[in-house]
Amino acid sequence: MTHWELEHNGEYLRIEWNNSATFNFQCPVGGVWADYHCFTCYGIDTEYEALEYAIEVLEELQANEE
C-alpha cells in the first residue's frame, strides 16, 4: 500500500494506492483517514504514474464539484 499526503486547493488529503489498480482519496476525520472517493485504473506500473494519474482524477473531481 502506498500513501501520499498533500494539500490540494487548500484541502489536506491523502491518496492511497494498493500498488495495483485501486485508489482511495481520504480526508482526516476525528484523527483517522476516511475514504471519500474510490476509483480503479489498470496498467499503472510505477508510483510516479500512480500519483500523476491520481492528481488528474482529483482535479477532474474538484472541477465537477464547482
Contacts in CASP RR format, 6 or more apart in sequence:
PFRMAT RR
TARGET T0000
AUTHOR 0000-0000-0000
METHOD contacts of the structure
MODEL  1
MTHWELEHNGEYLRIEWNNSATFNFQCPVGGVWADYHCFTCYGIDTEYEA
LEYAIEVLEELQANEE
1 16 0 8 1.000
1 17 0 8 1.000
1 18 0 8 1.000
1 19 0 8 1.000
2 16 0 8 1.000
2 17 0 8 1.000
2 18 0 8 1.000
2 19 0 8 1.000
2 47 0 8 1.000
2 50 0 8 1.000
3 14 0 8 1.000
3 15 0 8 1.000
3 16 0 8 1.000
3 17 0 8 1.000
4 14 0 8 1.000
4 15 0 8 1.000
4 51 0 8 1.000
4 54 0 8 1.000
5 12 0 8 1.000
5 13 0 8 1.000
5 14 0 8 1.000
6 12 0 8 1.000
6 13 0 8 1.000
6 14 0 8 1.000
6 15 0 8 1.000
7 13 0 8 1.000
8 55 0 8 1.000
8 58 0 8 1.000
8 62 0 8 1.000
9 62 0 8 1.000
11 27 0 8 1.000
12 27 0 8 1.000
12 28 0 8 1.000
13 25 0 8 1.000
13 26 0 8 1.000
13 27 0 8 1.000
13 58 0 8 1.000
14 25 0 8 1.000
14 26 0 8 1.000
14 27 0 8 1.000
14 28 0 8 1.000
14 33 0 8 1.000
15 23 0 8 1.000
15 24 0 8 1.000
15 25 0 8 1.000
15 26 0 8 1.000
15 51 0 8 1.000
15 54 0 8 1.000
15 58 0 8 1.000
16 23 0 8 1.000
16 24 0 8 1.000
16 25 0 8 1.000
16 26 0 8 1.000
16 33 0 8 1.000
16 35 0 8 1.000
17 23 0 8 1.000
17 47 0 8 1.000
17 50 0 8 1.000
17 51 0 8 1.000
17 54 0 8 1.000
19 50 0 8 1.000
21 40 0 8 1.000
21 41 0 8 1.000
21 42 0 8 1.000
21 43 0 8 1.000
21 44 0 8 1.000
22 38 0 8 1.000
22 39 0 8 1.000
22 40 0 8 1.000
23 38 0 8 1.000
23 39 0 8 1.000
23 40 0 8 1.000
23 41 0 8 1.000
23 50 0 8 1.000
23 53 0 8 1.000
23 54 0 8 1.000
23 57 0 8 1.000
24 35 0 8 1.000
24 37 0 8 1.000
24 38 0 8 1.000
25 35 0 8 1.000
25 36 0 8 1.000
25 37 0 8 1.000
25 38 0 8 1.000
25 54 0 8 1.000
25 58 0 8 1.000
25 61 0 8 1.000
26 33 0 8 1.000
26 34 0 8 1.000
26 35 0 8 1.000
26 36 0 8 1.000
27 33 0 8 1.000
27 34 0 8 1.000
27 36 0 8 1.000
28 34 0 8 1.000
37 61 0 8 1.000
39 57 0 8 1.000
41 53 0 8 1.000
41 57 0 8 1.000
44 50 0 8 1.000
44 53 0 8 1.000
END
